């Protein structure tokens, strides 16, 4: 079966992904199994998408119930799940309004449009510049890619969106130099994910807030990976004394189903009118029912406390691995990067052989994004496995 599926994939699926050499078939909790029956511990959460693991019964029941009640009607009509989810998101954040979409990239594209439209309502002079930072990853569409300063990602698709300035991450002086009267928005990840799991310092985020206030620009937090409890607080911006004007969400929000959201203040929302933006599938009843379950559980104090506790333990145990290949362990909550002095690729492959699903973030950073249901024995398995793998590299 495995060979047959891989052959069909090779023959018919556009080959834009470097996939693992097996075919995943089912999952429960922290575990998945491939079509040959091999079991793996999942430390990826589908790239931070399944915070409560696989086959969660509460999410599955909500999806099944809603699908049998009302599956899709488009945004031409009101539905209770969308309105209720928007209410929950606003109640748990800085935001007054929500725009729903289908992915993180779409959320970034929406935030770009909202920021530029807002700027047109507050000034009649040119104010279209967007600032993003080195190491950022905001998505693969043309606008989002323009904010993602990766030469290999950008080069084949230029010319991209104009009016974007890329500034060194965590460099307050460079941000002061780049952000000015022509800046309409500053996009930043509280913890960079694809860029290597690099936390922004509170001082940096506070400086960005002050600069945006000074120049009438909007501060946009990309919380597609950090949001929904991943860092041990519900939102990554919490704890740094800063609130954004716009926040983008996706990944964990749907608990495994595709959904994105752009959260904003009333001040930003007032710039948008009917017809300015839209989506056929966005905010459908089924995915919004799932997201209500996820948000309710992710916001629970006991969930956030467990994420913080397990994240601290995991960081401590990783730091105790006596390997010359480990340069640094960094992160927040259950979003952890292990910087190596060797390529991460062979470590991922060795992890597969030992029955562990792992991720990288760039060429030499091992990225760990386990589900929030992780236990101490799972951490023991991971640390023991990594110790063995790194000893053999």
Kinemage of the C-alpha trace (Angstrom):
@kinemage 1
@onewidth
@group {chain A} dominant
@subgroup {mainchain}
@vectorlist {calphas} color= white
{ca unk a 1} P 0.000 0.000 0.000
{ca unk a 2} L 2.767 2.465 0.907
{ca unk a 3} L 4.541 2.090 -2.430
{ca unk a 4} L 1.258 2.427 -4.346
{ca unk a 5} L 0.293 5.648 -2.555
{ca unk a 6} L 3.748 7.151 -2.991
{ca unk a 7} L 3.716 6.267 -6.692
{ca unk a 8} L 0.363 8.005 -7.192
{ca unk a 9} L 1.631 11.032 -5.288
{ca unk a 10} L 4.788 11.165 -7.398
{ca unk a 11} L 2.796 10.865 -10.627
{ca unk a 12} L -0.102 13.246 -9.943
{ca unk a 13} L 0.598 15.627 -7.043
{ca unk a 14} L 2.595 18.785 -7.777
{ca unk a 15} L 5.981 18.106 -6.232
{ca unk a 16} L 6.426 21.174 -4.050
{ca unk a 17} L 7.027 19.330 -0.767
{ca unk a 18} L 9.903 17.272 0.553
{ca unk a 19} L 7.941 14.512 2.243
{ca unk a 20} L 8.946 11.809 4.726
{ca unk a 21} L 9.356 8.350 3.171
{ca unk a 22} L 6.234 6.809 4.773
{ca unk a 23} L 2.462 7.268 4.493
{ca unk a 24} L 0.566 8.247 7.631
{ca unk a 25} L -2.722 6.420 8.060
{ca unk a 26} L -4.285 7.214 11.456
{ca unk a 27} L -3.640 8.959 14.751
{ca unk a 28} L -4.853 9.096 18.342
{ca unk a 29} L -3.643 11.620 20.884
{ca unk a 30} L 0.140 12.004 20.701
{ca unk a 31} L 0.563 9.018 18.381
{ca unk a 32} L 0.254 8.332 14.648
{ca unk a 33} L 0.699 5.142 12.638
{ca unk a 34} L 1.817 4.669 9.059
{ca unk a 35} L 0.378 2.250 6.507
{ca unk a 36} L 2.977 -0.361 7.496
{ca unk a 37} L 1.798 -0.219 11.101
{ca unk a 38} L 4.790 1.662 12.514
{ca unk a 39} L 3.986 3.950 15.448
{ca unk a 40} L 5.379 7.455 15.906
{ca unk a 41} L 5.233 10.017 18.712
{ca unk a 42} L 4.176 13.311 17.138
{ca unk a 43} L 6.182 16.344 18.253
{ca unk a 44} L 4.982 18.480 15.310
{ca unk a 45} L 1.208 18.915 15.828
{ca unk a 46} L 0.942 19.129 12.036
{ca unk a 47} L 3.116 22.291 12.250
{ca unk a 48} L 1.327 23.702 15.314
{ca unk a 49} L -2.174 22.856 14.021
{ca unk a 50} L -3.480 20.071 16.306
{ca unk a 51} L -3.043 21.386 19.876
{ca unk a 52} L -5.052 18.567 21.433
{ca unk a 53} L -3.555 15.784 19.353
{ca unk a 54} L -5.183 13.439 16.889
{ca unk a 55} L -8.797 12.206 16.841
{ca unk a 56} L -9.859 14.435 19.716
{ca unk a 57} L -13.385 13.222 20.541
{ca unk a 58} L -14.826 16.624 21.501
{ca unk a 59} L -13.659 18.315 18.298
{ca unk a 60} L -14.812 15.353 16.205
{ca unk a 61} L -18.253 15.379 17.830
{ca unk a 62} L -18.700 19.124 17.231
{ca unk a 63} L -17.701 18.774 13.560
{ca unk a 64} L -19.981 15.787 13.000
{ca unk a 65} L -22.943 17.449 14.692
{ca unk a 66} L -22.540 20.688 12.752
{ca unk a 67} L -22.034 18.927 9.422
{ca unk a 68} L -25.328 17.122 9.894
{ca unk a 69} L -27.036 20.379 10.870
{ca unk a 70} L -25.632 22.955 8.413
{ca unk a 71} L -22.401 22.514 6.481
{ca unk a 72} L -21.922 25.510 4.175
{ca unk a 73} L -24.018 28.488 3.101
{ca unk a 74} L -21.378 31.190 2.243
{ca unk a 75} L -20.990 34.625 3.775
{ca unk a 76} L -24.174 35.881 2.160
{ca unk a 77} L -25.975 34.572 5.242
{ca unk a 78} L -25.607 34.787 9.008
{ca unk a 79} L -24.742 31.641 10.933
{ca unk a 80} L -24.566 31.200 14.690
{ca unk a 81} L -21.171 29.393 14.805
{ca unk a 82} L -19.382 32.269 13.049
{ca unk a 83} L -20.945 34.971 15.214
{ca unk a 84} L -20.303 33.008 18.396
{ca unk a 85} L -16.665 32.336 17.501
{ca unk a 86} L -16.095 36.015 16.709
{ca unk a 87} L -17.611 36.923 20.070
{ca unk a 88} L -15.314 34.469 21.845
{ca unk a 89} L -12.189 35.728 20.068
{ca unk a 90} L -12.952 39.337 20.919
{ca unk a 91} L -13.774 38.469 24.526
{ca unk a 92} L -10.405 36.724 24.910
{ca unk a 93} L -8.237 39.355 23.183
{ca unk a 94} L -7.675 43.052 22.520
{ca unk a 95} L -9.898 42.925 19.426
{ca unk a 96} L -13.307 44.392 18.638
{ca unk a 97} L -13.791 42.787 15.191
{ca unk a 98} L -12.825 39.630 13.325
{ca unk a 99} L -12.504 38.829 9.637
{ca unk a 100} L -12.490 35.101 8.899
{ca unk a 101} L -10.493 33.447 6.128
{ca unk a 102} L -9.102 29.984 5.396
{ca unk a 103} L -5.376 30.024 6.173
{ca unk a 104} L -2.518 31.958 7.685
{ca unk a 105} L -1.395 33.321 4.341
{ca unk a 106} L -4.904 34.619 3.675
{ca unk a 107} L -4.918 36.254 7.096
{ca unk a 108} L -1.680 38.078 6.251
{ca unk a 109} L -3.078 39.172 2.888
{ca unk a 110} L -6.175 40.497 4.634
{ca unk a 111} L -4.068 42.372 7.187
{ca unk a 112} L -2.064 44.006 4.376
{ca unk a 113} L -5.261 45.201 2.711
{ca unk a 114} L -6.814 46.414 5.942
{ca unk a 115} L -3.669 48.336 6.900
{ca unk a 116} L -3.401 50.076 3.545
{ca unk a 117} L -7.098 50.899 3.457
{ca unk a 118} L -6.878 52.292 6.979
{ca unk a 119} L -3.932 54.488 5.998
{ca unk a 120} L -5.965 55.965 3.129
{ca unk a 121} L -8.672 57.003 5.578
{ca unk a 122} L -6.359 58.864 7.956
{ca unk a 123} L -4.142 60.783 5.531
{ca unk a 124} L -4.118 61.985 1.949
{ca unk a 125} L -0.329 61.704 1.623
{ca unk a 126} L 1.475 58.512 0.507
{ca unk a 127} L 1.453 56.078 3.420
{ca unk a 128} L 1.823 52.568 2.029
{ca unk a 129} L 5.166 51.262 3.325
{ca unk a 130} L 5.140 47.996 5.274
{ca unk a 131} L 8.002 46.970 7.548
{ca unk a 132} L 8.885 43.351 8.313
{ca unk a 133} L 11.963 41.724 9.799
{ca unk a 134} L 14.870 39.451 8.993
{ca unk a 135} L 14.068 35.810 9.668
{ca unk a 136} L 10.343 36.417 9.261
{ca unk a 137} L 7.958 33.995 7.621
{ca unk a 138} L 4.510 35.349 6.774
{ca unk a 139} L 3.379 33.057 3.948
{ca unk a 140} L 3.804 32.116 0.297
{ca unk a 141} L 1.330 34.248 -1.664
{ca unk a 142} L 2.678 37.346 -3.382
{ca unk a 143} L 1.845 39.843 -0.637
{ca unk a 144} L 2.818 37.548 2.244
{ca unk a 145} L 5.954 36.457 0.417
{ca unk a 146} L 6.945 40.090 0.000
{ca unk a 147} L 7.097 40.317 3.799
{ca unk a 148} L 9.206 37.148 4.013
{ca unk a 149} L 12.840 38.075 3.305
{ca unk a 150} L 14.096 34.712 2.049
{ca unk a 151} L 16.035 34.918 -1.189
{ca unk a 152} L 15.314 31.317 -2.176
{ca unk a 153} L 11.574 31.836 -1.651
{ca unk a 154} L 11.348 35.230 -3.341
{ca unk a 155} L 13.748 35.046 -6.285
{ca unk a 156} L 11.701 32.825 -8.645
{ca unk a 157} L 8.587 34.997 -8.272
{ca unk a 158} L 9.805 38.571 -8.547
{ca unk a 159} L 8.634 41.240 -9.021
{ca unk a 160} L 6.775 41.039 -5.739
{ca unk a 161} L 4.719 43.654 -3.906
{ca unk a 162} L 6.507 46.988 -3.694
{ca unk a 163} L 6.813 49.225 -0.669
{ca unk a 164} L 8.216 46.691 1.798
{ca unk a 165} L 11.244 47.364 4.010
{ca unk a 166} L 13.072 44.489 5.695
{ca unk a 167} L 14.773 45.377 8.987
{ca unk a 168} L 17.015 43.309 11.329
{ca unk a 169} L 14.949 41.453 13.935
{ca unk a 170} L 15.254 42.579 17.559
{ca unk a 171} L 17.218 45.678 16.460
{ca unk a 172} L 15.529 48.739 17.969
{ca unk a 173} L 17.877 51.231 16.319
{ca unk a 174} L 17.257 49.756 12.868
{ca unk a 175} L 13.495 49.863 13.452
{ca unk a 176} L 13.731 53.521 14.483
{ca unk a 177} L 15.546 54.236 11.246
{ca unk a 178} L 13.060 52.374 9.027
{ca unk a 179} L 9.656 53.289 10.519
{ca unk a 180} L 8.462 56.739 9.558
{ca unk a 181} L 5.545 58.867 8.346
{ca unk a 182} L 5.206 56.778 5.160
{ca unk a 183} L 4.837 53.523 7.137
{ca unk a 184} L 1.297 52.138 7.259
{ca unk a 185} L 2.043 48.894 9.127
{ca unk a 186} L 4.721 46.903 10.918
{ca unk a 187} L 4.400 43.101 10.813
{ca unk a 188} L 6.174 41.030 13.466
{ca unk a 189} L 6.032 37.536 14.978
{ca unk a 190} L 6.288 37.497 18.801
{ca unk a 191} L 8.327 34.327 18.326
{ca unk a 192} L 9.625 33.627 14.835
{ca unk a 193} L 8.737 30.096 13.781
{ca unk a 194} L 10.160 29.182 10.385
{ca unk a 195} L 12.978 31.648 10.998
{ca unk a 196} L 14.484 29.471 13.720
{ca unk a 197} L 12.270 29.855 16.830
{ca unk a 198} L 13.596 33.301 17.734
{ca unk a 199} L 11.668 35.136 20.485
{ca unk a 200} L 11.236 38.883 20.130
{ca unk a 201} L 12.460 40.738 23.194
{ca unk a 202} L 9.856 42.691 25.176
{ca unk a 203} L 11.960 45.817 24.653
{ca unk a 204} L 11.826 45.346 20.878
{ca unk a 205} L 8.057 44.888 20.812
{ca unk a 206} L 7.573 47.856 23.114
{ca unk a 207} L 9.749 49.980 20.833
{ca unk a 208} L 7.689 48.927 17.809
{ca unk a 209} L 4.498 49.907 19.615
{ca unk a 210} L 5.925 53.334 20.455
{ca unk a 211} L 7.162 53.888 16.893
{ca unk a 212} L 3.784 52.913 15.419
{ca unk a 213} L 2.055 55.309 17.796
{ca unk a 214} L 4.498 58.059 16.883
{ca unk a 215} L 4.054 57.693 13.127
{ca unk a 216} L 0.383 56.668 12.924
{ca unk a 217} L 1.227 53.153 11.716
{ca unk a 218} L -0.539 49.919 12.656
{ca unk a 219} L 1.262 47.246 14.641
{ca unk a 220} L 0.395 43.794 13.253
{ca unk a 221} L 1.265 40.698 15.268
{ca unk a 222} L 1.521 37.536 13.189
{ca unk a 223} L 0.328 34.982 15.747
{ca unk a 224} L -0.422 32.260 13.230
{ca unk a 225} L 2.008 29.936 15.010
{ca unk a 226} L 2.278 31.528 18.466
{ca unk a 227} L -1.437 32.073 19.095
{ca unk a 228} L -3.972 29.809 20.809
{ca unk a 229} L -1.787 28.971 23.799
{ca unk a 230} L 1.322 27.678 22.055
{ca unk a 231} L 3.701 29.880 24.079
{ca unk a 232} L 2.064 29.278 27.475
{ca unk a 233} L -0.156 32.350 27.234
{ca unk a 234} L -3.209 32.467 24.998
{ca unk a 235} L -1.529 35.034 22.746
{ca unk a 236} L 2.168 35.605 22.254
{ca unk a 237} L 1.784 39.348 22.810
{ca unk a 238} L 0.699 38.800 26.409
{ca unk a 239} L 3.364 39.436 28.980
{ca unk a 240} L 5.314 42.025 26.989
{ca unk a 241} L 3.190 45.036 27.831
{ca unk a 242} L 2.144 45.532 24.198
{ca unk a 243} L -1.111 45.139 22.313
{ca unk a 244} L -1.305 45.126 18.504
{ca unk a 245} L -3.818 46.905 16.290
{ca unk a 246} L -4.231 43.786 14.137
{ca unk a 247} L -3.469 40.127 14.866
{ca unk a 248} L -3.437 37.251 12.390
{ca unk a 249} L -4.408 33.721 13.449
{ca unk a 250} L -4.674 30.317 11.788
{ca unk a 251} L -3.030 26.921 12.453
{ca unk a 252} L -4.275 25.783 15.903
{ca unk a 253} L -7.512 27.783 15.713
{ca unk a 254} L -9.325 25.046 13.784
{ca unk a 255} L -7.863 22.093 15.669
{ca unk a 256} L -6.954 20.445 12.359
{ca unk a 257} L -9.478 22.100 10.040
{ca unk a 258} L -8.438 25.048 7.823
{ca unk a 259} L -9.350 28.455 9.216
{ca unk a 260} L -7.667 31.835 9.498
{ca unk a 261} L -8.705 35.042 11.199
{ca unk a 262} L -7.719 38.693 11.266
{ca unk a 263} L -8.496 40.342 14.601
{ca unk a 264} L -8.550 44.151 14.809
{ca unk a 265} L -9.612 47.152 16.813
{ca unk a 266} L -12.765 49.091 15.981
{ca unk a 267} L -10.557 51.940 14.748
{ca unk a 268} L -9.096 49.705 12.024
{ca unk a 269} L -12.389 48.002 11.230
{ca unk a 270} L -14.106 51.336 10.603
{ca unk a 271} L -12.002 51.794 7.469
{ca unk a 272} L -13.507 48.742 5.776
{ca unk a 273} L -16.780 48.722 3.864
{ca unk a 274} L -18.962 45.946 2.345
{ca unk a 275} L -17.238 44.628 -0.765
{ca unk a 276} L -13.695 45.610 0.337
{ca unk a 277} L -12.747 41.989 1.046
{ca unk a 278} L -14.382 38.573 1.081
{ca unk a 279} L -14.157 34.793 0.840
{ca unk a 280} L -16.555 32.048 -0.243
{ca unk a 281} L -15.513 29.423 2.299
{ca unk a 282} L -14.321 31.574 5.194
{ca unk a 283} L -15.898 31.203 8.620
{ca unk a 284} L -18.110 28.288 7.639
{ca unk a 285} L -20.294 26.696 10.311
{ca unk a 286} L -18.325 23.452 10.587
{ca unk a 287} L -14.868 24.914 11.118
{ca unk a 288} L -16.236 27.617 13.420
{ca unk a 289} L -17.835 24.965 15.630
{ca unk a 290} L -14.486 23.196 15.824
{ca unk a 291} L -12.693 26.451 16.602
{ca unk a 292} L -15.091 27.208 19.469
{ca unk a 293} L -14.111 23.934 21.111
{ca unk a 294} L -10.416 24.605 20.576
{ca unk a 295} L -10.536 28.190 21.850
{ca unk a 296} L -12.553 27.253 24.926
{ca unk a 297} L -10.014 24.597 25.883
{ca unk a 298} L -6.908 26.552 24.866
{ca unk a 299} L -7.969 29.543 26.970
{ca unk a 300} L -8.579 27.427 30.073
{ca unk a 301} L -6.120 28.280 32.869
{ca unk a 302} L -5.286 24.614 33.397
{ca unk a 303} L -4.342 24.211 29.721
{ca unk a 304} L -2.081 27.259 29.714
{ca unk a 305} L -0.486 26.195 32.996
{ca unk a 306} L 0.222 22.729 31.573
{ca unk a 307} L 1.754 24.180 28.394
{ca unk a 308} L 4.001 26.455 30.457
{ca unk a 309} L 4.981 23.616 32.820
{ca unk a 310} L 5.727 21.105 30.077
{ca unk a 311} L 7.545 23.749 28.027
{ca unk a 312} L 9.811 24.612 30.964
{ca unk a 313} L 10.492 20.936 31.626
{ca unk a 314} L 11.217 20.227 27.970
{ca unk a 315} L 13.621 23.179 27.742
{ca unk a 316} L 15.408 22.019 30.888
{ca unk a 317} L 15.725 18.421 29.716
{ca unk a 318} L 16.959 19.460 26.274
{ca unk a 319} L 19.545 21.746 27.869
{ca unk a 320} L 20.849 18.780 29.875
{ca unk a 321} L 21.676 16.745 26.774
{ca unk a 322} L 25.447 16.510 26.777
{ca unk a 323} L 26.125 16.920 23.070
{ca unk a 324} L 28.679 19.175 21.377
{ca unk a 325} L 26.214 19.499 18.487
{ca unk a 326} L 23.756 21.614 20.534
{ca unk a 327} L 24.543 25.325 20.331
{ca unk a 328} L 21.414 26.716 21.989
{ca unk a 329} L 17.947 25.756 23.242
{ca unk a 330} L 15.413 28.592 23.010
{ca unk a 331} L 11.703 29.273 22.767
{ca unk a 332} L 8.561 29.859 24.814
{ca unk a 333} L 6.042 27.340 26.066
{ca unk a 334} L 5.753 24.403 23.677
{ca unk a 335} L 7.425 26.273 20.806
{ca unk a 336} L 11.068 25.292 21.144
{ca unk a 337} L 14.080 25.451 18.866
{ca unk a 338} L 17.313 23.475 19.282
{ca unk a 339} L 20.075 25.108 17.267
{ca unk a 340} L 22.636 22.576 16.064
{ca unk a 341} L 26.095 22.823 14.539
{ca unk a 342} L 25.068 20.157 12.021
{ca unk a 343} L 22.220 20.016 9.476
{ca unk a 344} L 18.846 19.188 10.997
{ca unk a 345} L 17.752 16.973 8.098
{ca unk a 346} L 19.646 13.818 9.170
{ca unk a 347} L 18.339 14.293 12.721
{ca unk a 348} L 14.757 14.299 11.426
{ca unk a 349} L 15.445 11.137 9.418
{ca unk a 350} L 16.973 9.432 12.449
{ca unk a 351} L 13.941 10.498 14.455
{ca unk a 352} L 11.655 8.756 11.986
{ca unk a 353} L 13.682 5.578 12.412
{ca unk a 354} L 13.215 5.833 16.189
{ca unk a 355} L 9.482 6.489 15.870
{ca unk a 356} L 9.407 10.274 16.381
{ca unk a 357} L 7.996 13.011 14.143
{ca unk a 358} L 10.217 16.113 14.344
{ca unk a 359} L 10.484 19.404 12.433
{ca unk a 360} L 13.202 21.774 11.369
{ca unk a 361} L 13.197 25.582 11.209
{ca unk a 362} L 15.855 26.422 8.674
{ca unk a 363} L 18.873 24.251 7.873
{ca unk a 364} L 20.230 23.649 11.383
{ca unk a 365} L 17.434 24.265 13.903
{ca unk a 366} L 15.331 21.427 15.272
{ca unk a 367} L 11.819 22.736 15.977
{ca unk a 368} L 9.533 21.097 18.542
{ca unk a 369} L 5.792 21.870 18.484
{ca unk a 370} L 4.179 19.019 20.421
{ca unk a 371} L 0.457 18.887 21.217
{ca unk a 372} L -0.592 20.462 24.500
{ca unk a 373} L -1.471 17.012 25.843
{ca unk a 374} L 2.228 16.081 26.078
{ca unk a 375} L 3.269 14.329 29.306
{ca unk a 376} L 6.574 13.886 31.111
{ca unk a 377} L 7.006 10.345 29.749
{ca unk a 378} L 6.710 11.706 26.202
{ca unk a 379} L 9.467 14.200 27.011
{ca unk a 380} L 11.607 11.348 28.365
{ca unk a 381} L 11.179 9.449 25.100
{ca unk a 382} L 12.117 12.501 23.043
{ca unk a 383} L 15.187 13.423 25.097
{ca unk a 384} L 16.463 9.854 25.217
{ca unk a 385} L 15.982 9.531 21.484
{ca unk a 386} L 17.709 12.811 20.684
{ca unk a 387} L 20.599 11.962 22.982
{ca unk a 388} L 21.124 8.732 21.077
{ca unk a 389} L 20.722 10.391 17.658
{ca unk a 390} L 23.161 13.215 18.370
{ca unk a 391} L 25.724 10.799 19.760
{ca unk a 392} L 25.782 9.066 16.371
{ca unk a 393} L 26.040 12.202 14.226
